[in-house]
Amino acid sequence: MRIAIKYGLLITLVVVVWVILTHFVVPLPPTSKLNIVAPVLFNLAAISALYLGIKSRKAEGDMNFKEGLKTGLALSLVYAISACLFFFLLFLILGPSMMANEPMAADSPVWRVAIAAFAGMFFGSLILGLVYSTIISFFLARRYQPGQA
């Protein structure tokens, strides 16, 4: 579990630094072309942390595919929960103005926009974490050899 916490919080740290930089230090308008960097950066951080976390689990001892996948999913769960908590705290501090850039913000009440954003972040993190963990575990896991138990 320590691996999941360590590397899951590492992904969240990347998200926190990006949000602080782009919202408070050098604010980016919603129409900026640099906004495409965020999803690329977040996915690269997730892939890197998953790889390092699963590799770290493998270094602890023999690891099969299932153990690698469980490690990656635990890491993704830590990231999903901690990132949602960060944005929830940010939402409490800044208020509904934080949701102004969300696609459905103009037509829906703030509570509905917030729930959709948090659900998207949480489940999106878990689904992408599952996909990335599957691929990474496939390459890092011990291979079954005939005659082996």
VENSULCOR-V767808 format. One record per backbone hydrogen bond with DSSP energy under -1.0 kcal/mol. CO is the residue of the C=O (numbers start at 1). NH is the residue of the N-H. Records with the same first field share a line. If there is no record, write none. Layout:
CO: NH  NH
//
This chain:
1: 5
2: 6
3: 7
4: 8
5: 9
7: 11
8: 12
9: 13
10: 14
11: 15
12: 16
13: 17
14: 18
15: 19
16: 20
17: 21
18: 22
19: 23
20: 24  25
21: 26
22: 28
29: 32
32: 35
33: 36
34: 37
36: 40
37: 41
38: 42
39: 43
40: 44
41: 45
42: 46
43: 47
44: 48
45: 49
46: 50
47: 51
48: 52
49: 53
50: 54
51: 55
52: 56
53: 57
54: 58
55: 59
58: 61
63: 142
64: 68
65: 69
66: 70
67: 71
68: 72
69: 73
70: 74
71: 75
72: 76
73: 77
74: 78
75: 79
76: 80
77: 81
78: 82
79: 83
80: 84
81: 85
82: 86
83: 87
84: 88
85: 89
86: 90
87: 91
88: 92
89: 93
90: 94
91: 95
95: 98
96: 99
97: 100
99: 102
102: 105
104: 108
109: 113
110: 114
111: 115
112: 116
113: 117
114: 118
115: 119
116: 120
117: 121
118: 122
119: 123
120: 124
121: 125
122: 126
123: 127
124: 128
125: 129
126: 130
127: 131
128: 132
129: 133
130: 134
131: 135
132: 136
133: 137
134: 138
135: 139
136: 140
137: 141
145: 148
//
